[in-house]
């Protein structure tokens, strides 16, 4: 089997809340438990679902976002992530045809399915309908003839009689029923203000939940029919994405230096794309994870720092209590070493979060609010910095219920250009801090520039002790 013919399915739904994550994660776990190497993928920018996918399969959960990375990169990124897999499963986002606001099909599950030439299995919430399910599926199957809606999984079925009525209705639709799952809250995953609670915060319970999902899917879905459907895909003509090939020598690729870049993780900083660490390594860095909740020092020899997104507001007292690490981070930033901080990282670098002292790198205070800030953004770098050259244009994503006062420094990280125009974030010395989540696969020079800057920085151990 060549890389371009990896068996694959897209798991979609008519709308959010139908049970895509439940079904997709259960299928991933069930096939993995059956001995298949399963590659997990998620449409859109979401960081949390891929954590459950990774738990189910033992492989990194990867995102496929045509807005952030461009449609031309979707198949190459898929092939990179699915290399060596027996089966790839792609969980959709929102409703099948819902994409970036006001931009047609861009970044929708339907667009990704077409780019991957993959059949779609529609998860339908059948809890309040019987014959109408056939009309619903017919509408979705006929809306875009380029989308191959090849099967349906009926979710939240109430009883044997309810399932019989649903199957009888679906007999006339021309779309086969590949599974029926009963209403069952036992394998649910808890949510809070930004969606599901990440795996890193409830690992033992998450392992149990994923096991229960796998059992439900095995009992209610025709796994052999689903696997056979996944094998009906054509060859993808694209070459797999290669992080090393994406980096020009000027970006830091093949640098004789091998600077150590520390990457924050643990329960408070769970948001990251797998390709970021791969790009850092391809640019010549040694990547060292650390946990700001537990580690009182940066990894020895740290010359650069990446602090991604997550939920620092849930751990503000514990982050604040780790004063030795906060002091090391502040000293590293003061030394001019490159520090890239996104969203949660931005809050961690502020003076305080909900009144609890943070690292004090940025002249700003942060706090939780009731207002959700959510959406795609376009931005441009206004001046040269450790992450981006002046004029670099990126597409990103904001997703938070916090605010920073002020929201931008004297030298902002980005000038947002769409859908609104405003200044955002902070650039100071080697620090680049912003609410904007950016997928570096779309602009690999960001990783290369960070590594090249780190190679010139003094190690943390030489400036802090």
Secondary structure, DSSP 8 states (H G I E B T S, - for coil): --GGG--EEEEEESSTTSSHHHHHHHHHHHHHHTT--EEEEEESS-SHHHHHHHHHHSS--EEE-HHHH-THHHHHHHHHHTTT-SEEEEE--SSTT--STTSTTTT-HHHHHHHHT-EEEEEEE-TT-STHHHHHHHHHHHH-TTS-EEEEEEEEE--HHHHHHHHHHHTTTS--EEEEEE---TT---EETTEE--GGGSHHHHHHHHHHHHHHHHHHB-HHHHHHHHTT-----S----HHHH--GGGTTT-S---EEEEEESTT--B--HHHHHHHHHTT-EEEEEETTT-SS--TTEEEEEE-BS-GGGSHHHHHH-HHHHHHHHHHHHTT-EEEEETHHHHHHSSEETTEE----SS-EEEEEEEEEEEEEEEE--S--SS--TT-EEEEEEEEEEEEESSB-SS-SEEEEESS-EEEBEEETTEEEES-EE-GGG-THHHHHHHHHHHTS--HHHH--
